[in-house]
Amino acid sequence: MIHPNLLDARSLYSNTRLYIKFKLLLATVSAFGGEVPLTEKELSVRLGTSLSRIRSLITRLIEDKLASRLNGVLFFHKYVDENRDNHLYAKHYAFFTCNEFLNEKPNVRNYVLHIVGSVLINTCKAECHMHLNELYDESGLFLVRNQKEAIVVIEKAKKYLDIDFSGNSVRINNVHKHWTGMGEIHSEGAILWVRKQLERHKFFMGFISKDAVQQFRIVMDSYYSDFGYAFATRVFDATLAILQQKLRERSEEYYYGLIYRDHGDYTQEECDEIRGYFRIVMQNAESLFTTHRGLENELLLLR
């Protein structure tokens, strides 16, 4: 899913192809609270560009108020929580970043993105209407100057959209199946974020199963939804410290064997066990964290 503001004509105005790809990449990899769990170097590899170009793109994002930095961490302000309010967001079609589409003229590309992202919001069967002269009104958002140019844009957009128009009236029925058939891109940010936290706590990532990571993510999703970014991330950090200590001491031998399994599929029962165990450890960490914070508040009052 993508925040519709990213694909609105206002936000696309004067965007380069690379800037569009970068915004869509961040929409895919940003996690809880909009935190981007990838380094600048990792972003440059993902985007296939230089480190200096990534830094320039981040600077522009911050200038456009689409991102910010806090203690050296990049936060993307158009993060979408795919577990909530799906109907409010746009589908992230894979064709958005294919070269054939991005090489279209900016007015065609921006028109298609605006229609798909801001008008045909998250629907399987869609239809919308607009007036042709909206493309060349005084705002200039679509980079179209007159009716003749507007008709050219509509004709070229027909490659991607099922469009009928008569006189000044335009009807957009949906995206052609050829393009929707390329699939959708779903967020990987939460999984990336969890893996980064596990790496930071020195878990053996070469042997920890993806299914175990997924169960950790599900529990973190729940805490984030209930308590927000600041509290949930601090409790998750404390949880991993406790869990790592337990695993090192082999005090939970059974769960050690469940979590560190680099081959074979998990049964649903085993996934439930990992998730349940991790939730118990996180609840214990929450209790310790809450108690510690309460003591800190009492000390502040005494001072």
C-alpha positions in Angstrom: 0.0 0.0 0.0 1.0 3.6 -0.6 -0.1 6.8 1.0 -2.2 8.5 -1.7 -0.4 11.9 -1.1 2.7 10.4 -2.6 0.9 9.9 -5.9 -1.1 13.1 -5.9 -0.3 15.5 -8.8 0.8 18.1 -6.2 3.5 15.9 -4.8 4.6 14.6 -8.2 5.1 18.1 -9.7 8.7 18.5 -10.9 9.7 15.0 -9.6 12.4 13.2 -11.5 12.2 9.5 -12.2 14.8 8.7 -9.6 13.0 10.8 -7.0 9.7 8.9 -7.7 11.5 5.6 -7.4 13.1 6.7 -4.1 9.8 7.7 -2.6 8.2 4.4 -3.6 11.2 2.5 -2.2 10.8 4.2 1.1 7.1 3.4 1.1 8.1 -0.2 0.8 10.9 -0.4 3.4 9.8 2.0 6.1 8.6 0.4 9.3 7.0 1.3 12.6 6.6 5.0 13.0 8.0 5.5 9.6 11.5 4.4 10.7 13.7 3.4 7.7 15.7 0.4 8.8 18.2 0.5 5.9 21.4 2.5 5.9 22.2 5.0 3.2 24.5 2.5 1.6 21.8 -0.2 1.6 19.4 2.3 0.0 21.9 3.2 -2.7 22.2 -0.6 -3.5 18.5 -1.0 -3.6 18.0 2.0 -5.9 21.1 1.3 -8.0 22.6 4.7 -7.6 25.5 6.4 -5.8 25.7 7.2 -2.1 26.0 10.9 -2.9 22.8 10.8 -4.9 21.0 9.1 -2.1 22.1 11.8 0.3 20.8 14.4 -2.1 17.5 12.6 -2.4 17.2 12.5 1.4 17.9 16.2 1.6 15.1 16.9 -0.8 12.7 14.6 1.0 13.4 16.5 4.2 12.9 19.9 2.4 9.6 18.5 1.0 8.6 17.6 4.6 8.3 14.0 3.6 11.0 12.8 5.9 13.0 13.8 9.0 16.0 12.6 11.0 16.0 11.9 14.7 19.3 10.9 16.4 20.7 9.9 13.0 17.7 7.7 12.1 15.7 8.5 9.0 11.9 8.6 9.4 9.5 8.6 6.3 6.4 10.6 7.0 4.2 8.7 4.6 4.5 5.3 6.2 1.5 3.1 5.8 0.5 0.5 8.4 -0.9 -2.2 6.2 -2.7 -3.8 9.1 -5.0 -0.8 9.5 -7.2 1.3 7.3 -6.3 -0.4 4.1 -9.2 1.2 2.3 -7.6 4.6 2.8 -4.4 3.8 0.8 -3.5 3.2 -2.8 -2.3 0.0 -4.3 1.5 -0.1 -5.0 1.5 -1.7 -8.5 4.8 -3.1 -9.7 4.5 -1.2 -13.0 5.0 2.1 -11.2 8.8 1.6 -11.2 9.3 -0.3 -14.5 11.4 1.5 -17.0 8.7 1.4 -19.7 6.4 3.4 -17.5 9.0 5.7 -16.0 10.3 6.6 -19.4 7.0 8.2 -20.4 6.8 12.0 -20.6 6.4 13.5 -17.1 2.8 14.8 -17.8 1.7 11.3 -18.9 3.4 9.5 -16.0 2.1 12.0 -13.4 -1.4 11.8 -14.8 -1.5 8.0 -14.6 0.0 7.9 -11.1 -2.4 10.6 -9.9 -5.4 8.7 -11.2 -4.3 5.3 -9.9 -2.9 6.5 -6.6 -5.3 9.3 -5.6 -8.5 8.6 -7.5 -8.9 4.9 -8.0 -8.1 4.2 -4.3 -7.6 0.5 -3.4 -10.5 -0.8 -5.5 -10.8 -3.8 -7.7 -13.6 -2.3 -9.9 -13.2 1.4 -10.3 -14.6 4.2 -12.3 -14.1 8.0 -12.0 -14.9 11.0 -14.1 -13.1 14.3 -14.7 -13.2 17.2 -17.1 -10.5 17.4 -19.8 -9.8 21.1 -18.9 -8.8 20.0 -15.4 -5.5 18.9 -17.0 -4.6 22.4 -18.1 -6.2 24.6 -15.4 -4.3 27.5 -13.9 -2.6 25.3 -11.3 -0.4 23.7 -13.9 0.0 20.6 -11.8 -0.2 18.2 -14.7 2.4 20.1 -16.8 -0.2 20.5 -19.6 -0.7 23.9 -21.2 -3.8 23.6 -23.5 -6.5 21.3 -24.8 -4.4 19.9 -27.6 -1.7 18.7 -25.1 -4.4 17.4 -22.8 -5.8 15.2 -25.5 -2.3 13.8 -26.3 -1.8 13.0 -22.6 -5.2 11.2 -22.5 -4.3 9.2 -25.6 -1.0 8.1 -24.2 -2.5 7.3 -20.8 -4.8 4.9 -22.6 -1.8 2.5 -22.7 -2.2 2.1 -19.0 -5.8 3.1 -18.2 -9.2 2.1 -19.7 -10.3 5.6 -20.7 -13.3 6.9 -22.7 -13.7 10.6 -23.4 -16.1 12.7 -25.3 -15.9 16.5 -25.7 -14.7 17.8 -22.3 -15.8 14.7 -20.4 -13.4 11.9 -19.4 -14.2 8.5 -17.8 -11.5 6.3 -16.4 -12.8 2.8 -15.8 -9.7 1.0 -14.4 -6.1 0.0 -15.0 -5.5 -2.4 -17.8 -5.0 -6.0 -16.7 -1.6 -6.2 -18.5 -0.3 -3.7 -15.9 -2.1 -5.0 -12.8 -1.0 -8.5 -13.9 2.6 -7.4 -13.1 1.5 -7.6 -9.4 1.7 -5.4 -6.4 4.6 -4.6 -4.1 3.9 -5.1 -0.4 5.7 -3.6 2.5 8.8 -5.4 3.8 9.7 -2.7 6.3 8.5 -4.5 9.5 10.5 -7.6 8.7 13.6 -5.6 7.8 13.2 -3.7 11.1 12.9 -6.8 13.2 16.0 -8.4 11.5 18.0 -5.2 12.1 17.1 -5.3 15.8 18.1 -9.0 16.0 21.4 -8.3 14.3 22.0 -5.4 16.8 21.5 -7.8 19.7 23.9 -10.3 18.0 21.5 -13.1 17.3 22.9 -15.7 14.9 21.0 -14.5 11.8 22.5 -17.2 9.5 20.6 -19.8 11.5 17.4 -18.0 12.7 14.4 -19.0 10.7 12.3 -16.5 8.7 9.2 -18.0 10.3 10.6 -17.1 13.8 11.3 -13.6 12.6 7.7 -13.4 11.3 6.3 -14.3 14.7 8.4 -11.6 16.4 7.0 -9.1 13.9 3.5 -10.1 14.6 3.9 -9.5 18.4 5.7 -6.2 17.7 2.8 -5.2 15.4 0.4 -5.7 18.2 2.5 -3.6 20.7 2.9 -0.9 18.1 -0.8 -0.7 17.5 -1.6 -0.6 21.2 1.1 1.6 22.6 2.7 3.5 19.7 6.3 3.8 18.4 8.3 5.1 21.4 7.0 2.6 24.0 6.8 -0.4 21.7 10.3 -0.1 20.3 11.9 0.3 23.8 10.0 -2.7 25.1 11.0 -4.7 22.0 14.6 -3.8 22.6 14.4 -4.9 26.2 12.7 -8.1 25.1 15.5 -9.0 22.7 18.1 -8.4 25.5 16.2 -10.8 27.8 15.7 -13.4 25.0 19.3 -13.3 24.0 20.4 -14.0 27.6 18.0 -16.9 27.9 19.2 -18.4 24.6 22.9 -18.0 25.6 22.3 -19.7 28.9 20.3 -22.4 27.2 17.7 -22.0 30.0 15.0 -22.5 27.4 16.4 -25.4 25.4 13.1 -26.2 23.6 12.6 -22.7 22.3 16.3 -22.4 21.4 15.7 -25.3 19.0 12.6 -23.7 17.6 14.1 -20.3 17.0 17.4 -21.4 15.6 16.3 -23.6 12.8 17.6 -22.7 9.3 15.9 -25.5 7.4 12.5 -27.1 7.1 9.0 -25.6 7.4 7.3 -24.8 10.7 3.9 -26.2 11.5 1.2 -23.8 12.5 1.4 -25.1 16.0 5.2 -24.4 16.2 4.6 -20.8 14.9 2.0 -20.3 17.5 4.4 -21.6 20.2 7.2 -19.2 19.1 4.8 -16.3 19.0 3.3 -17.2 22.4 6.7 -17.6 24.0 7.9 -14.3 22.5 4.8 -12.5 23.7 5.4 -13.8 27.3 9.0 -12.6 27.2 7.8 -9.2 25.9 5.2 -8.9 28.6 7.9 -9.6 31.2 10.0 -6.9 29.6 7.1 -4.5 29.5 6.5 -5.1 33.3 10.2 -4.5 34.1 10.3 -1.4 31.8 7.1 0.0 33.3 8.4 -0.5 36.9 11.7 1.0 36.0 10.1 4.1 34.5 7.8 4.4 37.5 10.8 4.4 39.8 12.5 7.1 37.6 9.3 9.3 37.9 9.3 8.9 41.6 12.9 9.9 41.9 12.2 13.0 39.8 9.3 14.0 42.1 11.6 13.5 45.2 14.1 15.9 43.6 
